[in-house]
């Protein structure tokens, strides 16, 4: 009977260490993932800020594309309505 009790105690001990290790690993994984996300967001924001300061001539090109797209959409609507 004593041998069976020792075996159960050892099994519980192993289970607790195993679950504790998995819990610590997953917690560490969550924190590392959040840290990486914060770093990437800061790098992306910094990159966007650099792009907007250096590339002012691209804004007029975007406006032209928007006007052209608007014109094409208006023509497609007119064509669809049969006007």
C-alpha angles and dihedrals in degrees: 000000000000090000091054091050091051090049092051091047090050091049092051090047091051091046092052093048091047094049091045092052092049091048092051092046093050092045090051090048092054093050094046090049092050091047091051090049092053092048093049092048091052091048091048092048091048090049091050091049090052091049094051093049096048103036108053093141091065090067092067090048090053090050090052091050090049092052091048091048090048091052093049092049092049091050091048091051092049090048091049093050091047094237 
